[in-house]
Amino acid sequence: MGFSTASPPTLLVIDDHPVFPDALARALAAWPDTRILAKADDGQAAVQAWRRHRPAVTLLDLRKFGKAGLRTLRQIRAIDSTACVVVMATTDRHKELDEAAKAGAAFCIARSLGYDGLVPIVRLLYAECRAISPAQCVAGACELGFPRR
């Protein structure tokens, strides 16, 4: 299924932080055609929300979810191998970033980029309507705030 540019960008935010989804929604206000369809704070709820809403882009936080987040990523990609999942992580999680890339993450970004850095990436992935290879995912993470190994 994947996503197309025929309709406005839609998001599923998988994050257990109580403030992040609302702050992201405020940052997205600059692009009124982009909207958050659903928020989930655990893997099971995330997969259910993904099935229900089929968002153009899914933002998945690995900071707290770790292995459970990778399992969620794999479950979403099993439902739809073209699902666009953007993984957010802290700079010390290179092993998990490698695993996320292998599991099919479209892109890996440093959580420290903040909302101003995240919103353009979401828009770019949507506009380009393409998946990025796992090698580019890890390279992109380095370019977007992660230190080189």
C-alpha positions in Angstrom: 0.0 0.0 0.0 2.6 2.6 1.1 1.7 6.2 0.6 1.0 8.6 -2.2 1.2 12.3 -2.8 -2.5 12.4 -3.9 -3.7 13.3 -0.4 -2.2 15.4 2.4 0.5 13.9 4.6 -0.7 12.0 7.6 1.2 10.8 10.6 1.1 8.2 13.3 3.3 9.1 16.3 4.5 6.3 18.5 6.1 7.9 21.5 5.5 7.5 25.3 6.6 11.1 26.1 3.5 13.0 27.4 4.4 16.2 25.6 6.1 15.2 22.3 3.0 14.5 20.2 1.3 17.8 21.1 4.5 19.8 20.6 4.9 18.1 17.2 1.4 19.0 16.3 2.1 22.6 17.1 5.3 22.5 14.9 3.2 21.0 12.1 0.8 24.0 12.3 3.0 25.7 9.7 1.7 23.1 7.2 -2.0 22.8 7.8 -2.4 20.0 5.3 -0.2 17.7 7.5 -2.0 16.1 10.4 -1.5 13.6 13.1 -4.0 10.8 12.7 -3.2 9.0 15.8 -0.8 8.7 18.8 0.3 5.5 20.5 2.3 4.9 23.6 3.0 1.2 23.2 3.6 -1.3 20.5 0.2 -3.1 20.5 -1.7 0.2 20.3 0.7 1.4 17.6 0.1 -1.6 15.3 -3.7 -1.3 15.9 -3.5 2.4 15.0 -1.4 1.8 12.0 -3.9 -0.9 10.7 -6.8 1.5 11.3 -5.4 4.7 9.9 -2.7 3.7 7.3 -0.7 6.9 7.8 1.7 8.2 5.2 4.5 8.5 7.7 5.0 6.8 11.1 7.3 8.3 13.6 8.6 5.7 16.0 10.7 6.6 19.1 13.3 4.1 20.0 14.5 6.0 23.1 12.2 4.2 25.5 10.8 1.4 23.3 14.2 -0.2 22.3 13.6 -3.8 21.4 9.8 -3.4 21.6 10.1 -0.5 19.2 12.0 -2.7 16.7 9.3 -5.4 17.1 6.6 -2.8 16.4 8.5 -1.6 13.3 8.7 -5.2 12.0 5.0 -5.8 12.7 4.0 -2.7 10.8 6.3 -3.6 7.9 4.9 -7.1 7.9 1.4 -5.6 7.3 2.7 -3.4 4.5 6.3 -3.7 3.3 6.1 -0.2 1.9 5.1 1.5 5.2 7.2 4.6 5.7 8.5 4.4 9.3 10.9 7.1 10.5 12.9 6.0 13.6 13.8 8.6 16.2 16.7 7.7 18.6 19.3 9.2 20.9 22.9 9.3 19.7 24.1 6.3 21.7 21.8 3.7 20.1 23.9 2.7 17.0 23.2 -1.0 17.4 19.4 -0.3 17.5 19.7 2.0 14.5 21.4 -0.7 12.5 18.6 -3.1 13.5 16.0 -0.6 12.6 17.6 -0.1 9.2 17.6 -3.9 8.6 14.0 -4.0 9.7 13.0 -1.5 7.0 13.0 1.9 8.6 12.7 4.6 5.9 15.0 6.9 7.8 16.7 7.3 11.2 16.9 10.6 12.8 18.5 12.0 16.0 15.8 12.9 18.5 18.0 15.9 19.4 17.0 17.6 16.1 13.8 18.7 17.7 10.6 19.6 16.0 12.1 22.1 13.6 14.4 19.5 12.2 11.8 16.7 12.2 9.0 18.4 10.3 11.0 19.0 7.1 12.1 15.4 7.1 8.5 14.2 7.4 7.5 16.6 4.5 10.5 15.5 2.4 9.8 11.8 2.8 6.1 12.4 1.9 6.9 14.6 -1.1 9.5 12.2 -2.4 7.3 9.2 -1.9 10.2 6.8 -1.7 11.8 4.4 0.7 15.4 4.9 1.5 17.7 1.9 1.6 19.0 0.6 5.0 22.5 1.8 4.2 21.2 5.3 3.6 19.1 5.1 6.8 22.3 4.7 8.9 24.2 7.2 6.8 21.3 9.6 7.0 21.3 9.2 10.8 25.0 10.4 10.8 24.1 13.3 8.7 21.2 14.3 10.9 22.8 14.6 14.2 24.3 11.3 15.0 28.1 11.2 15.5 30.1 9.0 13.1 31.3 5.7 14.5 
